[in-house]
């Protein structure tokens, strides 16, 4: 028996990358699958690659009418939806000062608005005990990442809030956060010796000292979709570790004296209205 036998699942962004790899694992585990994608040609190729128990539906998650059409088809053909894996996402890495309005619209329309209405419109089809999994990234405080990071914060908030809001129906909501993944890095680091050097540097910064694979992310999603995770909700699952701060923000390590000054401040009346805070001295990088 497969872990998802008899389940009906939807994967948005299921025509490429992590979504496609997860789609193949869902079907291998016994699910009947719908995948949604933006482009007809890529969607058709994905359906052919998956091979069985899969239906492709063209549409954009940022378009509510496309979502209405998608869920109407799922209701007509299957009647219910046990698993939603929202993997459709956009990433525009644009430095501050060069950002156009459209750069923000693109990220928000897909990552925030699209996600919100995917879940909103799926709810009538979800039985009690269903599973919602959201693909995200950890917010990254680095140059050009502000459009991506702000939507990641929103996504994480959705995951925690929806887990509480849907607990009465035992619908589980979890967020999967991949670290550096081979498919996402493909072509992004360049080619030749320089690209190989960047790959080594990226691997060394990763907590497990290597980049991950899409298969490893897909296995985590299968776990969260299955009854093996029946008592897990409201979590952010980091696949490959949480590398929230990759670089020393101020370009140097802090000193014990600088940490001591912060402690004196918090101990004194100068901080009489400050409580419950986390104060990062040099963002947590110091010579201790």
ChimeraX attribute file (.defattr): number of C-alpha atoms within 10 A of each C-alpha:
attribute: neighborCount
match mode: 1-to-1
recipient: residues
	/A:1	6
	/A:2	12
	/A:3	17
	/A:4	23
	/A:5	15
	/A:6	12
	/A:7	21
	/A:8	23
	/A:9	26
	/A:10	29
	/A:11	25
	/A:12	28
	/A:13	24
	/A:14	30
	/A:15	29
	/A:16	18
	/A:17	16
	/A:18	24
	/A:19	25
	/A:20	24
	/A:21	20
	/A:22	25
	/A:23	32
	/A:24	22
	/A:25	18
	/A:26	31
	/A:27	22
	/A:28	17
	/A:29	18
	/A:30	17
	/A:31	24
	/A:32	23
	/A:33	24
	/A:34	24
	/A:35	24
	/A:36	27
	/A:37	24
	/A:38	17
	/A:39	13
	/A:40	15
	/A:41	11
	/A:42	16
	/A:43	24
	/A:44	16
	/A:45	14
	/A:46	23
	/A:47	22
	/A:48	13
	/A:49	12
	/A:50	20
	/A:51	12
	/A:52	13
	/A:53	15
	/A:54	21
	/A:55	19
	/A:56	23
	/A:57	25
	/A:58	21
	/A:59	22
	/A:60	21
	/A:61	29
	/A:62	22
	/A:63	15
	/A:64	16
	/A:65	11
	/A:66	16
	/A:67	23
	/A:68	16
	/A:69	14
	/A:70	24
	/A:71	23
	/A:72	16
	/A:73	14
	/A:74	21
	/A:75	15
	/A:76	9
	/A:77	9
	/A:78	13
	/A:79	13
	/A:80	19
	/A:81	24
	/A:82	24
	/A:83	27
	/A:84	24
	/A:85	29
	/A:86	26
	/A:87	25
	/A:88	26
	/A:89	22
	/A:90	15
	/A:91	17
	/A:92	15
	/A:93	16
	/A:94	17
	/A:95	13
	/A:96	12
	/A:97	7
	/A:98	9
	/A:99	15
	/A:100	10
	/A:101	8
	/A:102	9
	/A:103	16
	/A:104	18
	/A:105	13
	/A:106	17
	/A:107	24
	/A:108	23
	/A:109	19
	/A:110	21
	/A:111	26
	/A:112	22
	/A:113	17
	/A:114	23
	/A:115	23
	/A:116	17
	/A:117	18
	/A:118	23
	/A:119	18
	/A:120	10
	/A:121	16
	/A:122	23
	/A:123	17
	/A:124	12
	/A:125	17
	/A:126	21
	/A:127	15
	/A:128	14
	/A:129	17
	/A:130	24
	/A:131	26
	/A:132	27
	/A:133	23
	/A:134	26
	/A:135	25
	/A:136	27
	/A:137	23
	/A:138	22
	/A:139	22
	/A:140	18
	/A:141	16
	/A:142	14
	/A:143	10
	/A:144	17
	/A:145	17
	/A:146	20
	/A:147	23
	/A:148	26
	/A:149	21
	/A:150	17
	/A:151	25
	/A:152	23
	/A:153	16
	/A:154	15
	/A:155	22
	/A:156	23
	/A:157	14
	/A:158	20
	/A:159	23
	/A:160	17
	/A:161	13
	/A:162	18
	/A:163	21
	/A:164	16
	/A:165	13
	/A:166	16
	/A:167	15
	/A:168	10
	/A:169	12
	/A:170	18
	/A:171	23
	/A:172	27
	/A:173	28
	/A:174	26
	/A:175	27
	/A:176	25
	/A:177	22
	/A:178	26
	/A:179	25
	/A:180	23
	/A:181	20
	/A:182	15
	/A:183	15
	/A:184	16
	/A:185	13
	/A:186	12
	/A:187	10
	/A:188	11
	/A:189	15
	/A:190	14
	/A:191	13
	/A:192	8
	/A:193	9
	/A:194	11
	/A:195	15
	/A:196	13
	/A:197	14
	/A:198	15
	/A:199	22
	/A:200	15
	/A:201	13
	/A:202	17
	/A:203	17
	/A:204	13
	/A:205	17
	/A:206	19
	/A:207	14
	/A:208	12
	/A:209	13
	/A:210	19
	/A:211	21
	/A:212	21
	/A:213	18
	/A:214	18
	/A:215	16
	/A:216	16
	/A:217	24
	/A:218	22
	/A:219	16
	/A:220	16
	/A:221	26
	/A:222	21
	/A:223	14
	/A:224	26
	/A:225	27
	/A:226	20
	/A:227	15
	/A:228	11
	/A:229	13
	/A:230	16
	/A:231	9
	/A:232	14
	/A:233	23
	/A:234	19
	/A:235	15
	/A:236	21
	/A:237	19
	/A:238	18
	/A:239	20
	/A:240	21
	/A:241	16
	/A:242	18
	/A:243	17
	/A:244	13
	/A:245	16
	/A:246	13
	/A:247	14
	/A:248	14
	/A:249	14
	/A:250	10
	/A:251	8
	/A:252	12
	/A:253	16
	/A:254	18
	/A:255	14
	/A:256	11
	/A:257	12
	/A:258	12
	/A:259	18
	/A:260	12
	/A:261	12
	/A:262	13
	/A:263	13
	/A:264	12
	/A:265	12
	/A:266	16
	/A:267	11
	/A:268	9
	/A:269	10
	/A:270	10
	/A:271	11
	/A:272	10
	/A:273	7
	/A:274	9
	/A:275	8
	/A:276	5
	/A:277	6
	/A:278	6
	/A:279	12
	/A:280	10
	/A:281	17
	/A:282	17
	/A:283	14
	/A:284	14
	/A:285	17
	/A:286	16
	/A:287	11
	/A:288	9
